[in-house]
Amino acid sequence: EDSLSMKRKIHGSDAHPSVAMTLNNIGELHRELGEYTTALKYYEDSLSMKRKIHGSDAHPDVAMTLNNIGELHRERGEYTTALKYYEDSLSMKRKIHGSDAHPDVAMTLNNIGELHRERGEYTTALKYYEDSLSMKRKIHGSDAHPDVATTLNNIGLVHSQLGEYTTALKYYEDSLSMKRKIHGSDAHPDVAMTLNNIG
């Protein structure tokens, strides 16, 4: 809030990327606190300002806030609205990155998968998760990476919910193996979560 106040003194009523970013960050904080109404106000102010700056151009900053608003609606169980924002974000990210594998695209694919999984639409969820995983593997190669490990875990969840336990176990174990490469012998919430899922 101190940062936002100072930036507004500097830029006045002008739409500026720095002001828009801080509005987004304050929205993010309120979302993480579960203060969704307040979060949505900051996100929408940020999105409005970013659209003034970038017009109808596809821009990563606009796509990011669209994704964040999607996350907020998903967390509130407002799946139809969430899906609209996610799809707008994904469409914009694909305009920006074309057919290139990019972490931002992979993240939104994973988020859409998550939404469909929460709605019990497992076949659709699996498609988005697998597209996300494929892209993340293009980006990170054979390196152990938290984003890859998360999506492996998510695919395991879907197979588990479908009663396909052998397949689920394979994905969980791949996720666990990767998380242990990343975190070593340290106690870490991500490792603990996958251990729990395997149980």
Salt bridges, closest charged atoms under 4 A:
GLU28 OE2 - ARG31 NH2 3.31
GLU35 OE1 - HIS30 ND1 2.54
ASP45 OD2 - LYS41 NZ 2.78
ASP61 OD2 - HIS59 ND1 3.98
GLU71 OE2 - ARG74 NH2 3.32
GLU75 OE2 - ARG31 NH1 2.40
GLU78 OE1 - HIS73 ND1 2.53
GLU78 OE2 - ARG76 NE 3.39
ASP88 OD2 - LYS84 NZ 2.80
ASP104 OD2 - HIS102 ND1 3.96
GLU114 OE2 - ARG117 NH2 3.20
GLU118 OE2 - ARG74 NH1 2.50
GLU121 OE1 - HIS116 ND1 2.51
GLU121 OE2 - ARG119 NE 3.35
ASP131 OD2 - LYS127 NZ 2.82
ASP147 OD2 - HIS145 ND1 3.94
GLU164 OE1 - HIS159 ND1 2.60
ASP174 OD2 - LYS170 NZ 2.82
ASP190 OD2 - HIS188 ND1 4.00
